[in-house]
């Protein structure tokens, strides 16, 4: 009787289907980019609320378009969640 091959618990051996979906990867990358960009905005050295440039708004808006809506609130570190939702709506 041949031995049954044991599957590794963390690997997906089904080659027809990837282990994770492309949308999930895109969402995680967008969230990471948004958080890093917010930290760059925060480190500009202002004592009050930072002034957002046009490029800051475009980057934040595009990132929110690629993210799952449930992850927008936890990703709002520097920018208010209402600002992120507004940028998402405008784009």
C-alpha positions in Angstrom: 0.0 0.0 0.0 1.6 3.3 -1.1 2.0 6.0 1.5 -0.4 9.0 1.2 1.5 12.2 0.6 0.9 14.7 3.4 0.0 18.2 2.3 1.8 21.2 3.8 -0.8 23.2 5.8 0.3 26.6 4.4 0.7 25.8 0.8 -1.9 25.6 -1.9 -1.2 22.7 -4.2 -4.1 23.4 -6.5 -2.3 25.0 -9.5 -5.6 26.0 -11.2 -6.5 28.4 -8.4 -4.1 31.0 -6.8 -3.7 31.0 -3.1 -5.1 34.5 -2.8 -7.1 36.8 -5.1 -5.5 39.7 -7.1 -8.1 42.1 -5.6 -7.0 41.2 -2.1 -3.3 41.9 -2.9 -4.2 45.1 -4.6 -6.2 46.2 -1.6 -3.4 45.5 0.8 -0.8 47.3 -1.3 -3.2 50.3 -1.6 -3.7 50.4 2.1 0.0 50.2 2.8 0.7 53.0 0.3 -2.0 55.1 1.9 -0.6 54.7 5.4 2.9 55.4 4.2 1.8 58.5 2.4 -0.1 59.8 5.4 3.1 59.4 7.5 5.0 61.4 4.9 2.3 64.1 5.1 2.5 64.1 8.9 6.3 64.4 8.9 6.2 67.7 6.9 6.7 69.5 10.2 3.6 71.5 10.8 2.2 72.0 14.3 -1.4 72.2 13.1 -3.3 70.2 10.5 -1.1 69.5 7.4 -2.0 71.3 4.2 -2.9 68.7 1.6 -1.4 69.3 -1.9 -3.2 68.3 -5.1 -0.9 65.3 -5.4 -1.7 64.2 -1.8 -5.4 64.3 -2.6 -5.0 62.3 -5.8 -2.9 59.6 -4.1 -5.3 59.3 -1.2 -8.3 59.1 -3.6 -6.8 56.5 -5.8 -5.8 54.4 -2.9 -9.3 54.5 -1.5 -10.6 53.4 -4.9 -8.5 50.3 -4.7 -9.2 49.5 -1.1 -12.2 47.6 0.4 -14.6 50.1 2.0 -14.3 48.3 5.3 -10.6 49.0 5.5 -10.8 52.8 4.8 -11.7 53.7 8.4 -8.8 51.7 10.0 -6.4 53.2 7.4 -7.2 56.8 8.3 -4.3 57.7 10.5 -3.6 61.4 9.6 -6.5 62.1 7.3 -10.0 62.1 8.7 -12.2 59.2 7.5 -14.7 61.7 6.1 -11.9 63.2 4.0 -11.0 59.8 2.5 -14.6 59.0 1.8 -15.0 62.4 0.1 -11.9 61.9 -2.1 -13.2 58.4 -2.9 -16.5 59.8 -3.9 -15.0 62.6 -6.1 -12.9 60.2 -8.1 
